Amino acid sequence: MQFSLNNLKPYAETMRAWLVNLSVASMAVGLFNGVLLGWFIGGVLLISAFAVVYLRERYMK
């Protein structure tokens, strides 16, 4: 069976969407509760979303 990274391309877009949504939700909860941990987790998730987009563009053309 031949494995190709191009088969994972649609899943990368779905994962990016989930990461962006989770980052916005974490930042909103952190803002509402006044907790910096929510901002930190939201930032980490947002950076992860950018990393997924970069890796998808770099390796899955």
C-alpha distance matrix in Angstrom:
0.0 3.8 6.4 9.8 13.2 14.5 13.0 15.3 18.4 20.0 19.9 21.6 24.4 24.8 25.0 27.5 29.6 29.7 30.7 33.5 34.8 34.9 36.6 39.2 39.8 40.2 42.7 44.6 45.0 46.0 48.6 49.9 50.3 51.4 48.8 47.2 44.2 43.0 43.4 41.6 38.5 38.6 38.7 35.8 33.6 34.8 33.9 30.4 30.0 31.1 28.6 25.7 27.1 27.5 24.0 22.6 24.9 24.4 20.6 19.2 21.2
3.8 0.0 3.8 6.5 10.2 11.5 10.7 13.2 15.9 18.0 18.2 19.5 22.3 23.2 23.4 25.5 27.8 28.3 29.0 31.6 33.2 33.5 35.0 37.5 38.5 38.9 41.0 43.1 43.7 44.6 47.0 48.6 49.2 50.0 47.4 45.7 42.8 41.6 41.7 39.9 37.0 36.9 36.7 33.9 31.8 32.6 31.6 28.3 27.8 28.5 26.0 23.2 24.3 24.5 21.1 19.6 21.6 20.9 17.2 15.8 17.7
6.4 3.8 0.0 3.8 6.8 8.9 8.1 9.9 12.8 15.2 14.9 15.9 19.0 19.9 19.8 21.9 24.4 24.8 25.4 28.0 29.7 29.9 31.2 33.9 34.8 35.2 37.3 39.4 40.1 40.9 43.3 44.9 45.5 46.2 43.7 41.9 39.0 37.8 37.9 36.1 33.2 33.1 32.9 30.1 28.1 28.9 27.8 24.5 24.1 24.9 22.4 19.6 20.8 21.1 17.6 16.3 18.6 18.0 14.3 13.0 15.4
9.8 6.5 3.8 0.0 3.8 5.3 5.8 7.8 9.9 12.8 13.1 13.6 16.4 18.0 18.0 19.7 22.2 23.1 23.6 25.8 27.8 28.3 29.4 31.9 33.2 33.7 35.5 37.7 38.6 39.4 41.5 43.3 44.1 44.7 42.4 40.5 37.8 36.4 36.2 34.5 31.9 31.4 31.0 28.4 26.4 26.7 25.6 22.6 21.8 22.3 20.0 17.1 17.9 18.1 14.8 13.1 15.1 14.7 11.1 9.4 11.6
13.2 10.2 6.8 3.8 0.0 3.8 5.3 5.4 7.1 10.5 10.6 10.3 13.3 15.1 14.9 16.2 19.0 19.9 20.1 22.3 24.5 25.0 25.9 28.4 29.9 30.3 32.0 34.2 35.3 35.9 38.0 39.9 40.8 41.2 38.9 36.9 34.4 33.0 32.6 31.0 28.4 27.8 27.3 24.8 22.8 23.0 21.9 18.9 18.1 18.5 16.2 13.3 14.2 14.5 11.2 9.5 11.8 11.6 8.1 6.4 9.5
14.5 11.5 8.9 5.3 3.8 0.0 3.8 5.3 5.3 8.5 10.0 10.0 12.1 14.3 14.9 15.9 18.2 19.8 20.4 22.1 24.2 25.3 26.2 28.3 29.9 30.8 32.3 34.3 35.6 36.5 38.3 40.1 41.3 41.9 39.8 38.0 35.6 33.9 33.4 32.1 29.6 28.5 28.1 26.0 23.7 23.5 22.7 19.9 18.4 18.7 17.1 14.0 13.9 14.7 12.1 9.3 11.1 11.8 8.8 5.7 7.6
13.0 10.7 8.1 5.8 5.3 3.8 0.0 3.8 5.6 7.4 8.4 9.8 11.9 13.1 14.1 15.9 17.8 18.9 20.1 22.0 23.6 24.5 26.0 28.1 29.3 30.3 32.2 33.9 35.0 36.2 38.1 39.6 40.7 41.6 39.6 38.0 35.5 33.6 33.5 32.4 29.5 28.5 28.6 26.5 23.8 24.0 23.7 20.6 19.1 20.1 18.6 15.1 15.6 17.0 14.3 11.6 14.0 15.0 12.1 9.1 11.2
15.3 13.2 9.9 7.8 5.4 5.3 3.8 0.0 3.8 5.7 5.3 6.4 9.1 10.2 10.5 12.5 14.6 15.4 16.4 18.6 20.2 21.0 22.4 24.6 25.8 26.6 28.5 30.4 31.4 32.5 34.5 36.0 37.1 37.9 35.8 34.2 31.7 29.8 29.8 28.6 25.7 24.8 24.9 22.7 20.0 20.4 20.2 16.9 15.5 16.8 15.3 11.7 12.7 14.4 11.7 9.2 12.3 13.6 11.0 8.4 11.3
18.4 15.9 12.8 9.9 7.1 5.3 5.6 3.8 0.0 3.8 5.4 5.2 6.8 9.0 10.1 10.9 13.0 14.7 15.6 17.1 19.0 20.3 21.4 23.3 24.8 25.9 27.5 29.2 30.7 31.8 33.4 35.1 36.4 37.2 35.3 33.6 31.4 29.4 28.9 28.0 25.4 24.0 23.9 22.2 19.4 19.1 19.0 16.2 14.2 15.0 14.1 10.5 10.3 12.3 10.4 7.1 9.6 11.7 9.9 6.8 8.9
20.0 18.0 15.2 12.8 10.5 8.5 7.4 5.7 3.8 0.0 3.8 5.4 5.4 6.6 8.8 10.1 11.0 12.8 14.5 15.8 17.0 18.7 20.3 21.8 23.1 24.6 26.3 27.6 29.1 30.5 32.1 33.4 35.0 36.0 34.4 33.1 30.9 28.5 28.3 27.8 25.0 23.3 23.8 22.4 19.2 19.0 19.6 16.9 14.3 15.8 15.7 11.9 11.7 14.5 13.2 9.9 12.3 15.0 13.6 10.5 12.1
19.9 18.2 14.9 13.1 10.6 10.0 8.4 5.3 5.4 3.8 0.0 3.8 5.4 5.0 6.1 8.5 9.8 10.5 12.2 14.2 15.3 16.3 18.2 20.1 21.0 22.2 24.2 25.7 26.8 28.2 30.1 31.4 32.6 33.7 31.8 30.6 28.1 25.9 26.0 25.3 22.2 21.0 21.7 19.9 16.7 17.1 17.8 14.6 12.6 14.8 14.2 10.5 11.4 14.3 12.7 10.2 13.4 15.5 14.1 11.6 14.1
21.6 19.5 15.9 13.6 10.3 10.0 9.8 6.4 5.2 5.4 3.8 0.0 3.8 5.4 5.1 6.1 8.7 9.9 10.5 12.3 14.3 15.2 16.3 18.4 19.9 20.8 22.4 24.3 25.6 26.6 28.4 30.1 31.3 32.0 30.1 28.5 26.3 24.2 23.9 23.0 20.2 18.9 19.0 17.3 14.3 14.3 14.5 11.6 9.5 11.2 10.6 6.8 7.7 10.5 9.2 6.9 10.2 12.4 11.5 9.7 12.3
24.4 22.3 19.0 16.4 13.3 12.1 11.9 9.1 6.8 5.4 5.4 3.8 0.0 3.8 5.4 5.1 6.3 8.7 9.9 10.7 12.4 14.3 15.4 16.8 18.5 20.0 21.3 22.7 24.5 25.7 27.1 28.7 30.3 31.1 29.6 28.2 26.3 23.8 23.3 23.0 20.4 18.4 18.8 17.7 14.5 13.8 14.8 12.5 9.4 11.1 11.7 8.3 7.8 11.3 11.2 8.5 10.8 13.8 13.7 11.5 13.2
24.8 23.2 19.9 18.0 15.1 14.3 13.1 10.2 9.0 6.6 5.0 5.4 3.8 0.0 3.8 5.4 5.1 6.3 8.7 10.0 10.7 12.3 14.3 15.6 16.6 18.3 20.1 21.2 22.6 24.2 25.8 27.0 28.5 29.7 28.2 27.2 25.0 22.4 22.5 22.4 19.4 17.6 18.6 17.6 14.0 14.1 15.6 13.1 10.3 13.0 13.7 10.3 10.8 14.3 14.0 11.8 14.5 17.2 16.8 14.7 16.6
25.0 23.4 19.8 18.0 14.9 14.9 14.1 10.5 10.1 8.8 6.1 5.1 5.4 3.8 0.0 3.8 5.4 5.1 6.1 8.6 9.9 10.5 12.1 14.3 15.2 16.2 18.2 19.9 20.9 22.2 24.1 25.5 26.7 27.6 25.7 24.5 22.1 19.8 20.0 19.4 16.3 15.0 15.9 14.3 10.8 11.5 12.8 9.8 7.8 10.9 11.0 7.9 9.6 12.8 12.2 11.0 14.1 16.3 15.9 14.6 17.1
27.5 25.5 21.9 19.7 16.2 15.9 15.9 12.5 10.9 10.1 8.5 6.1 5.1 5.4 3.8 0.0 3.8 5.4 5.1 6.2 8.6 9.9 10.5 12.4 14.2 15.2 16.5 18.4 20.0 20.9 22.5 24.3 25.7 26.3 24.7 23.2 21.2 18.8 18.3 17.9 15.4 13.4 13.8 12.8 9.5 8.9 10.3 8.1 5.0 7.8 9.0 6.3 7.0 10.6 11.1 10.0 12.4 14.9 15.4 14.4 16.4
29.6 27.8 24.4 22.2 19.0 18.2 17.8 14.6 13.0 11.0 9.8 8.7 6.3 5.1 5.4 3.8 0.0 3.8 5.5 5.2 6.2 8.6 9.9 10.8 12.3 14.2 15.5 16.6 18.4 20.0 21.2 22.5 24.3 25.3 24.1 23.1 21.4 18.4 18.2 18.6 15.9 13.5 14.7 14.4 10.8 10.1 12.6 11.0 7.7 10.5 12.4 10.1 10.2 13.9 14.7 13.2 15.3 18.2 18.8 17.3 18.9
29.7 28.3 24.8 23.1 19.9 19.8 18.9 15.4 14.7 12.8 10.5 9.9 8.7 6.3 5.1 5.4 3.8 0.0 3.8 5.5 5.1 6.0 8.5 10.0 10.5 12.0 14.2 15.3 16.4 18.1 19.8 20.9 22.2 23.5 22.0 21.3 19.2 16.3 16.8 17.0 13.8 11.9 13.8 13.2 9.3 10.1 12.7 10.6 8.5 12.0 13.3 11.2 12.4 15.8 16.2 15.2 17.8 20.3 20.5 19.2 21.4
30.7 29.0 25.4 23.6 20.1 20.4 20.1 16.4 15.6 14.5 12.2 10.5 9.9 8.7 6.1 5.1 5.5 3.8 0.0 3.8 5.5 5.1 6.0 8.6 9.8 10.4 12.2 14.1 15.3 16.2 18.1 19.8 20.9 21.6 19.8 18.6 16.5 13.9 13.9 13.7 10.8 8.9 10.3 9.4 5.6 6.5 9.0 7.1 5.5 9.2 10.5 9.3 10.9 13.9 14.5 14.4 16.8 18.9 19.5 19.0 21.2
33.5 31.6 28.0 25.8 22.3 22.1 22.0 18.6 17.1 15.8 14.2 12.3 10.7 10.0 8.6 6.2 5.2 5.5 3.8 0.0 3.8 5.5 5.1 6.3 8.6 9.9 10.6 12.3 14.3 15.3 16.4 18.3 20.0 20.6 19.3 18.1 16.7 13.8 13.1 13.8 11.5 8.5 9.8 10.3 6.9 5.8 9.1 8.7 6.2 9.0 11.5 10.8 11.2 14.2 15.7 15.4 17.1 19.6 20.8 20.2 21.9
34.8 33.2 29.7 27.8 24.5 24.2 23.6 20.2 19.0 17.0 15.3 14.3 12.4 10.7 9.9 8.6 6.2 5.1 5.5 3.8 0.0 3.8 5.5 5.3 6.2 8.6 10.0 10.6 12.3 14.2 15.3 16.4 18.3 19.5 18.6 18.1 16.7 13.3 13.5 14.7 12.2 9.3 11.7 12.4 9.0 8.9 12.5 11.9 9.7 12.7 15.1 14.0 14.6 17.8 19.1 18.5 20.4 23.0 23.9 22.9 24.7
34.9 33.5 29.9 28.3 25.0 25.3 24.5 21.0 20.3 18.7 16.3 15.2 14.3 12.3 10.5 9.9 8.6 6.0 5.1 5.5 3.8 0.0 3.8 5.5 5.0 6.0 8.5 9.8 10.5 12.0 14.0 15.1 16.3 17.5 16.0 15.6 13.6 10.4 11.3 12.1 9.1 7.0 10.1 10.2 7.0 8.4 11.7 10.9 10.0 13.3 15.0 14.3 15.7 18.6 19.5 19.5 21.8 23.9 24.6 24.0 26.2
36.6 35.0 31.2 29.4 25.9 26.2 26.0 22.4 21.4 20.3 18.2 16.3 15.4 14.3 12.1 10.5 9.9 8.5 6.0 5.1 5.5 3.8 0.0 3.8 5.4 5.1 6.1 8.5 9.9 10.4 12.1 14.1 15.3 15.8 14.3 13.2 11.7 8.7 8.4 9.3 7.0 3.9 6.6 7.7 5.2 5.6 9.1 9.5 8.9 11.5 13.6 13.8 15.0 17.4 18.8 19.3 21.2 23.1 24.3 24.2 26.2
39.2 37.5 33.9 31.9 28.4 28.3 28.1 24.6 23.3 21.8 20.1 18.4 16.8 15.6 14.3 12.4 10.8 10.0 8.6 6.3 5.3 5.5 3.8 0.0 3.8 5.5 5.2 6.1 8.6 9.8 10.4 12.1 14.2 14.9 14.3 13.8 13.2 9.6 9.1 11.3 9.8 6.3 8.9 11.0 8.9 8.2 11.9 12.8 11.5 13.7 16.4 16.5 17.0 19.6 21.4 21.5 23.0 25.3 26.7 26.3 27.9
39.8 38.5 34.8 33.2 29.9 29.9 29.3 25.8 24.8 23.1 21.0 19.9 18.5 16.6 15.2 14.2 12.3 10.5 9.8 8.6 6.2 5.0 5.4 3.8 0.0 3.8 5.5 5.1 6.2 8.5 9.8 10.4 12.1 13.7 13.1 13.4 12.4 8.6 9.7 11.9 9.9 7.5 10.9 12.5 10.3 10.9 14.5 14.8 13.9 16.6 18.9 18.7 19.6 22.4 23.8 23.8 25.7 28.0 29.0 28.5 30.4
40.2 38.9 35.2 33.7 30.3 30.8 30.3 26.6 25.9 24.6 22.2 20.8 20.0 18.3 16.2 15.2 14.2 12.0 10.4 9.9 8.6 6.0 5.1 5.5 3.8 0.0 3.8 5.4 5.2 6.1 8.5 9.8 10.5 11.5 10.1 10.1 8.6 4.9 6.5 8.5 6.5 5.0 8.7 10.1 8.8 10.1 13.2 13.7 13.8 16.4 18.2 18.6 20.0 22.3 23.6 24.2 26.2 28.0 29.1 29.0 31.2
42.7 41.0 37.3 35.5 32.0 32.3 32.2 28.5 27.5 26.3 24.2 22.4 21.3 20.1 18.2 16.5 15.5 14.2 12.2 10.6 10.0 8.5 6.1 5.2 5.5 3.8 0.0 3.8 5.5 5.0 6.0 8.5 9.9 9.9 9.3 8.8 8.8 5.3 4.7 7.9 7.6 5.1 7.8 10.5 10.0 10.0 13.1 14.5 14.5 16.3 18.7 19.5 20.4 22.5 24.3 25.0 26.5 28.3 29.9 30.0 31.8
44.6 43.1 39.4 37.7 34.2 34.3 33.9 30.4 29.2 27.6 25.7 24.3 22.7 21.2 19.9 18.4 16.6 15.3 14.1 12.3 10.6 9.8 8.5 6.1 5.1 5.4 3.8 0.0 3.8 5.4 5.1 6.0 8.5 9.6 10.1 10.9 11.2 7.7 8.1 11.5 11.0 8.7 11.6 14.2 13.2 13.1 16.5 17.7 17.2 19.2 21.7 22.2 22.9 25.2 27.1 27.5 28.9 31.1 32.6 32.3 34.0
45.0 43.7 40.1 38.6 35.3 35.6 35.0 31.4 30.7 29.1 26.8 25.6 24.5 22.6 20.9 20.0 18.4 16.4 15.3 14.3 12.3 10.5 9.9 8.6 6.2 5.2 5.5 3.8 0.0 3.8 5.4 5.0 6.0 8.0 8.0 9.7 9.5 6.2 8.3 11.3 10.5 9.5 12.7 14.7 13.9 14.9 18.0 18.8 18.8 21.2 23.3 23.7 24.9 27.2 28.7 29.2 31.0 33.0 34.2 34.0 36.0
46.0 44.6 40.9 39.4 35.9 36.5 36.2 32.5 31.8 30.5 28.2 26.6 25.7 24.2 22.2 20.9 20.0 18.1 16.2 15.3 14.2 12.0 10.4 9.8 8.5 6.1 5.0 5.4 3.8 0.0 3.8 5.5 5.3 5.5 4.7 6.0 6.6 4.0 5.5 8.7 9.0 8.6 11.1 13.3 13.6 14.4 16.9 18.3 18.9 20.8 22.7 23.8 25.0 26.9 28.5 29.5 31.1 32.7 34.2 34.4 36.4
48.6 47.0 43.3 41.5 38.0 38.3 38.1 34.5 33.4 32.1 30.1 28.4 27.1 25.8 24.1 22.5 21.2 19.8 18.1 16.4 15.3 14.0 12.1 10.4 9.8 8.5 6.0 5.1 5.4 3.8 0.0 3.8 5.6 5.1 6.7 7.9 9.8 7.5 7.4 11.1 12.0 10.7 12.7 15.6 15.8 15.8 18.5 20.3 20.4 22.0 24.4 25.5 26.2 28.1 30.1 31.0 32.3 34.1 35.8 36.0 37.7
49.9 48.6 44.9 43.3 39.9 40.1 39.6 36.0 35.1 33.4 31.4 30.1 28.7 27.0 25.5 24.3 22.5 20.9 19.8 18.3 16.4 15.1 14.1 12.1 10.4 9.8 8.5 6.0 5.0 5.5 3.8 0.0 3.8 5.6 8.0 10.5 11.9 9.5 10.6 14.1 14.4 13.3 15.9 18.5 18.2 18.5 21.5 22.9 22.9 24.8 27.1 27.9 28.7 30.9 32.7 33.3 34.8 36.8 38.3 38.2 40.0
50.3 49.2 45.5 44.1 40.8 41.3 40.7 37.1 36.4 35.0 32.6 31.3 30.3 28.5 26.7 25.7 24.3 22.2 20.9 20.0 18.3 16.3 15.3 14.2 12.1 10.5 9.9 8.5 6.0 5.3 5.6 3.8 0.0 3.8 5.5 8.9 10.1 8.7 10.6 13.4 13.9 13.8 16.4 18.5 18.7 19.6 22.3 23.5 24.0 26.0 28.0 28.9 30.2 32.1 33.7 34.6 36.3 38.0 39.3 39.5 41.5
51.4 50.0 46.2 44.7 41.2 41.9 41.6 37.9 37.2 36.0 33.7 32.0 31.1 29.7 27.6 26.3 25.3 23.5 21.6 20.6 19.5 17.5 15.8 14.9 13.7 11.5 9.9 9.6 8.0 5.5 5.1 5.6 3.8 0.0 3.8 6.6 9.0 8.5 9.3 12.1 13.5 13.6 15.3 17.7 18.6 19.2 21.4 23.2 24.0 25.5 27.5 28.8 30.0 31.6 33.4 34.6 36.0 37.5 39.1 39.6 41.5
48.8 47.4 43.7 42.4 38.9 39.8 39.6 35.8 35.3 34.4 31.8 30.1 29.6 28.2 25.7 24.7 24.1 22.0 19.8 19.3 18.6 16.0 14.3 14.3 13.1 10.1 9.3 10.1 8.0 4.7 6.7 8.0 5.5 3.8 0.0 3.8 5.4 6.0 7.4 9.3 10.7 11.6 13.3 15.1 16.3 17.5 19.4 20.8 22.1 23.8 25.3 26.7 28.3 29.7 31.2 32.6 34.3 35.5 36.9 37.5 39.7
47.2 45.7 41.9 40.5 36.9 38.0 38.0 34.2 33.6 33.1 30.6 28.5 28.2 27.2 24.5 23.2 23.1 21.3 18.6 18.1 18.1 15.6 13.2 13.8 13.4 10.1 8.8 10.9 9.7 6.0 7.9 10.5 8.9 6.6 3.8 0.0 3.8 5.4 5.1 6.2 8.7 9.8 10.6 12.4 14.3 15.3 16.6 18.4 20.0 21.2 22.6 24.5 26.0 27.0 28.6 30.3 31.8 32.8 34.4 35.3 37.4
44.2 42.8 39.0 37.8 34.4 35.6 35.5 31.7 31.4 30.9 28.1 26.3 26.3 25.0 22.1 21.2 21.4 19.2 16.5 16.7 16.7 13.6 11.7 13.2 12.4 8.6 8.8 11.2 9.5 6.6 9.8 11.9 10.1 9.0 5.4 3.8 0.0 3.8 5.4 5.0 6.1 8.4 9.7 10.5 12.2 14.0 15.3 16.4 18.3 20.0 20.9 22.5 24.5 25.6 26.7 28.5 30.4 31.2 32.5 33.3 35.7
43.0 41.6 37.8 36.4 33.0 33.9 33.6 29.8 29.4 28.5 25.9 24.2 23.8 22.4 19.8 18.8 18.4 16.3 13.9 13.8 13.3 10.4 8.7 9.6 8.6 4.9 5.3 7.7 6.2 4.0 7.5 9.5 8.7 8.5 6.0 5.4 3.8 0.0 3.8 5.4 5.2 5.9 8.5 9.9 10.5 12.0 14.1 15.2 16.3 18.4 19.8 20.9 22.6 24.3 25.5 26.8 28.7 30.0 31.3 31.7 34.0
43.4 41.7 37.9 36.2 32.6 33.4 33.5 29.8 28.9 28.3 26.0 23.9 23.3 22.5 20.0 18.3 18.2 16.8 13.9 13.1 13.5 11.3 8.4 9.1 9.7 6.5 4.7 8.1 8.3 5.5 7.4 10.6 10.6 9.3 7.4 5.1 5.4 3.8 0.0 3.8 5.6 5.0 6.1 8.6 9.9 10.4 12.2 14.1 15.2 16.5 18.2 19.9 21.2 22.5 24.2 25.7 27.1 28.3 30.0 30.7 32.7
41.6 39.9 36.1 34.5 31.0 32.1 32.4 28.6 28.0 27.8 25.3 23.0 23.0 22.4 19.4 17.9 18.6 17.0 13.7 13.8 14.7 12.1 9.3 11.3 11.9 8.5 7.9 11.5 11.3 8.7 11.1 14.1 13.4 12.1 9.3 6.2 5.0 5.4 3.8 0.0 3.8 5.4 5.1 6.3 8.7 9.9 10.6 12.3 14.3 15.5 16.5 18.5 20.2 21.1 22.5 24.4 26.0 26.7 28.2 29.3 31.5
38.5 37.0 33.2 31.9 28.4 29.6 29.5 25.7 25.4 25.0 22.2 20.2 20.4 19.4 16.3 15.4 15.9 13.8 10.8 11.5 12.2 9.1 7.0 9.8 9.9 6.5 7.6 11.0 10.5 9.0 12.0 14.4 13.9 13.5 10.7 8.7 6.1 5.2 5.6 3.8 0.0 3.8 5.4 5.1 6.2 8.5 9.9 10.5 12.3 14.4 15.2 16.5 18.6 19.9 20.9 22.4 24.5 25.4 26.5 27.3 29.7
38.6 36.9 33.1 31.4 27.8 28.5 28.5 24.8 24.0 23.3 21.0 18.9 18.4 17.6 15.0 13.4 13.5 11.9 8.9 8.5 9.3 7.0 3.9 6.3 7.5 5.0 5.1 8.7 9.5 8.6 10.7 13.3 13.8 13.6 11.6 9.8 8.4 5.9 5.0 5.4 3.8 0.0 3.8 5.5 5.1 6.1 8.6 9.7 10.5 12.5 14.2 15.3 16.7 18.4 19.9 21.1 22.8 24.2 25.6 26.0 28.2
38.7 36.7 32.9 31.0 27.3 28.1 28.6 24.9 23.9 23.8 21.7 19.0 18.8 18.6 15.9 13.8 14.7 13.8 10.3 9.8 11.7 10.1 6.6 8.9 10.9 8.7 7.8 11.6 12.7 11.1 12.7 15.9 16.4 15.3 13.3 10.6 9.7 8.5 6.1 5.1 5.4 3.8 0.0 3.8 5.4 5.0 6.1 8.5 9.8 10.7 12.3 14.2 15.5 16.5 18.3 19.9 21.3 22.3 24.1 25.0 26.9
35.8 33.9 30.1 28.4 24.8 26.0 26.5 22.7 22.2 22.4 19.9 17.3 17.7 17.6 14.3 12.8 14.4 13.2 9.4 10.3 12.4 10.2 7.7 11.0 12.5 10.1 10.5 14.2 14.7 13.3 15.6 18.5 18.5 17.7 15.1 12.4 10.5 9.9 8.6 6.3 5.1 5.5 3.8 0.0 3.8 5.5 5.2 6.1 8.7 10.0 10.4 12.4 14.4 15.2 16.3 18.3 20.0 20.7 22.0 23.1 25.5
33.6 31.8 28.1 26.4 22.8 23.7 23.8 20.0 19.4 19.2 16.7 14.3 14.5 14.0 10.8 9.5 10.8 9.3 5.6 6.9 9.0 7.0 5.2 8.9 10.3 8.8 10.0 13.2 13.9 13.6 15.8 18.2 18.7 18.6 16.3 14.3 12.2 10.5 9.9 8.7 6.2 5.1 5.4 3.8 0.0 3.8 5.5 4.9 6.2 8.8 9.7 10.5 12.5 14.2 15.1 16.4 18.5 19.7 20.8 21.3 23.6
34.8 32.6 28.9 26.7 23.0 23.5 24.0 20.4 19.1 19.0 17.1 14.3 13.8 14.1 11.5 8.9 10.1 10.1 6.5 5.8 8.9 8.4 5.6 8.2 10.9 10.1 10.0 13.1 14.9 14.4 15.8 18.5 19.6 19.2 17.5 15.3 14.0 12.0 10.4 9.9 8.5 6.1 5.0 5.5 3.8 0.0 3.8 5.3 5.0 6.4 8.7 9.9 10.8 12.5 14.3 15.4 16.8 18.4 20.0 20.5 22.3
33.9 31.6 27.8 25.6 21.9 22.7 23.7 20.2 19.0 19.6 17.8 14.5 14.8 15.6 12.8 10.3 12.6 12.7 9.0 9.1 12.5 11.7 9.1 11.9 14.5 13.2 13.1 16.5 18.0 16.9 18.5 21.5 22.3 21.4 19.4 16.6 15.3 14.1 12.2 10.6 9.9 8.6 6.1 5.2 5.5 3.8 0.0 3.8 5.4 5.1 6.2 8.7 9.9 10.5 12.2 14.2 15.4 16.2 18.1 19.2 21.1
30.4 28.3 24.5 22.6 18.9 19.9 20.6 16.9 16.2 16.9 14.6 11.6 12.5 13.1 9.8 8.1 11.0 10.6 7.1 8.7 11.9 10.9 9.5 12.8 14.8 13.7 14.5 17.7 18.8 18.3 20.3 22.9 23.5 23.2 20.8 18.4 16.4 15.2 14.1 12.3 10.5 9.7 8.5 6.1 4.9 5.3 3.8 0.0 3.8 5.4 4.9 6.2 8.7 9.7 10.4 12.2 14.2 15.0 16.1 17.0 19.4
30.0 27.8 24.1 21.8 18.1 18.4 19.1 15.5 14.2 14.3 12.6 9.5 9.4 10.3 7.8 5.0 7.7 8.5 5.5 6.2 9.7 10.0 8.9 11.5 13.9 13.8 14.5 17.2 18.8 18.9 20.4 22.9 24.0 24.0 22.1 20.0 18.3 16.3 15.2 14.3 12.3 10.5 9.8 8.7 6.2 5.0 5.4 3.8 0.0 3.8 5.4 5.1 6.4 8.7 9.9 10.6 12.5 14.2 15.5 15.6 17.6
31.1 28.5 24.9 22.3 18.5 18.7 20.1 16.8 15.0 15.8 14.8 11.2 11.1 13.0 10.9 7.8 10.5 12.0 9.2 9.0 12.7 13.3 11.5 13.7 16.6 16.4 16.3 19.2 21.2 20.8 22.0 24.8 26.0 25.5 23.8 21.2 20.0 18.4 16.5 15.5 14.4 12.5 10.7 10.0 8.8 6.4 5.1 5.4 3.8 0.0 3.8 5.4 5.1 6.1 8.6 9.8 10.6 12.1 14.2 14.9 16.4
28.6 26.0 22.4 20.0 16.2 17.1 18.6 15.3 14.1 15.7 14.2 10.6 11.7 13.7 11.0 9.0 12.4 13.3 10.5 11.5 15.1 15.0 13.6 16.4 18.9 18.2 18.7 21.7 23.3 22.7 24.4 27.1 28.0 27.5 25.3 22.6 20.9 19.8 18.2 16.5 15.2 14.2 12.3 10.4 9.7 8.7 6.2 4.9 5.4 3.8 0.0 3.8 5.4 5.0 6.0 8.4 9.9 10.3 11.9 13.2 15.3
25.7 23.2 19.6 17.1 13.3 14.0 15.1 11.7 10.5 11.9 10.5 6.8 8.3 10.3 7.9 6.3 10.1 11.2 9.3 10.8 14.0 14.3 13.8 16.5 18.7 18.6 19.5 22.2 23.7 23.8 25.5 27.9 28.9 28.8 26.7 24.5 22.5 20.9 19.9 18.5 16.5 15.3 14.2 12.4 10.5 9.9 8.7 6.2 5.1 5.4 3.8 0.0 3.8 5.5 5.2 6.0 8.6 9.8 10.5 10.8 13.3
27.1 24.3 20.8 17.9 14.2 13.9 15.6 12.7 10.3 11.7 11.4 7.7 7.8 10.8 9.6 7.0 10.2 12.4 10.9 11.2 14.6 15.7 15.0 17.0 19.6 20.0 20.4 22.9 24.9 25.0 26.2 28.7 30.2 30.0 28.3 26.0 24.5 22.6 21.2 20.2 18.6 16.7 15.5 14.4 12.5 10.8 9.9 8.7 6.4 5.1 5.4 3.8 0.0 3.8 5.5 5.1 6.2 8.5 10.1 10.1 11.5
27.5 24.5 21.1 18.1 14.5 14.7 17.0 14.4 12.3 14.5 14.3 10.5 11.3 14.3 12.8 10.6 13.9 15.8 13.9 14.2 17.8 18.6 17.4 19.6 22.4 22.3 22.5 25.2 27.2 26.9 28.1 30.9 32.1 31.6 29.7 27.0 25.6 24.3 22.5 21.1 19.9 18.4 16.5 15.2 14.2 12.5 10.5 9.7 8.7 6.1 5.0 5.5 3.8 0.0 3.8 5.5 5.2 6.0 8.5 9.8 11.1
24.0 21.1 17.6 14.8 11.2 12.1 14.3 11.7 10.4 13.2 12.7 9.2 11.2 14.0 12.2 11.1 14.7 16.2 14.5 15.7 19.1 19.5 18.8 21.4 23.8 23.6 24.3 27.1 28.7 28.5 30.1 32.7 33.7 33.4 31.2 28.6 26.7 25.5 24.2 22.5 20.9 19.9 18.3 16.3 15.1 14.3 12.2 10.4 9.9 8.6 6.0 5.2 5.5 3.8 0.0 3.8 5.5 5.0 5.8 7.5 9.9
22.6 19.6 16.3 13.1 9.5 9.3 11.6 9.2 7.1 9.9 10.2 6.9 8.5 11.8 11.0 10.0 13.2 15.2 14.4 15.4 18.5 19.5 19.3 21.5 23.8 24.2 25.0 27.5 29.2 29.5 31.0 33.3 34.6 34.6 32.6 30.3 28.5 26.8 25.7 24.4 22.4 21.1 19.9 18.3 16.4 15.4 14.2 12.2 10.6 9.8 8.4 6.0 5.1 5.5 3.8 0.0 3.8 5.5 5.6 5.1 7.3
24.9 21.6 18.6 15.1 11.8 11.1 14.0 12.3 9.6 12.3 13.4 10.2 10.8 14.5 14.1 12.4 15.3 17.8 16.8 17.1 20.4 21.8 21.2 23.0 25.7 26.2 26.5 28.9 31.0 31.1 32.3 34.8 36.3 36.0 34.3 31.8 30.4 28.7 27.1 26.0 24.5 22.8 21.3 20.0 18.5 16.8 15.4 14.2 12.5 10.6 9.9 8.6 6.2 5.2 5.5 3.8 0.0 3.8 5.9 5.8 6.0
24.4 20.9 18.0 14.7 11.6 11.8 15.0 13.6 11.7 15.0 15.5 12.4 13.8 17.2 16.3 14.9 18.2 20.3 18.9 19.6 23.0 23.9 23.1 25.3 28.0 28.0 28.3 31.1 33.0 32.7 34.1 36.8 38.0 37.5 35.5 32.8 31.2 30.0 28.3 26.7 25.4 24.2 22.3 20.7 19.7 18.4 16.2 15.0 14.2 12.1 10.3 9.8 8.5 6.0 5.0 5.5 3.8 0.0 3.8 6.2 6.9
20.6 17.2 14.3 11.1 8.1 8.8 12.1 11.0 9.9 13.6 14.1 11.5 13.7 16.8 15.9 15.4 18.8 20.5 19.5 20.8 23.9 24.6 24.3 26.7 29.0 29.1 29.9 32.6 34.2 34.2 35.8 38.3 39.3 39.1 36.9 34.4 32.5 31.3 30.0 28.2 26.5 25.6 24.1 22.0 20.8 20.0 18.1 16.1 15.5 14.2 11.9 10.5 10.1 8.5 5.8 5.6 5.9 3.8 0.0 3.8 6.0
19.2 15.8 13.0 9.4 6.4 5.7 9.1 8.4 6.8 10.5 11.6 9.7 11.5 14.7 14.6 14.4 17.3 19.2 19.0 20.2 22.9 24.0 24.2 26.3 28.5 29.0 30.0 32.3 34.0 34.4 36.0 38.2 39.5 39.6 37.5 35.3 33.3 31.7 30.7 29.3 27.3 26.0 25.0 23.1 21.3 20.5 19.2 17.0 15.6 14.9 13.2 10.8 10.1 9.8 7.5 5.1 5.8 6.2 3.8 0.0 3.8
21.2 17.7 15.4 11.6 9.5 7.6 11.2 11.3 8.9 12.1 14.1 12.3 13.2 16.6 17.1 16.4 18.9 21.4 21.2 21.9 24.7 26.2 26.2 27.9 30.4 31.2 31.8 34.0 36.0 36.4 37.7 40.0 41.5 41.5 39.7 37.4 35.7 34.0 32.7 31.5 29.7 28.2 26.9 25.5 23.6 22.3 21.1 19.4 17.6 16.4 15.3 13.3 11.5 11.1 9.9 7.3 6.0 6.9 6.0 3.8 0.0
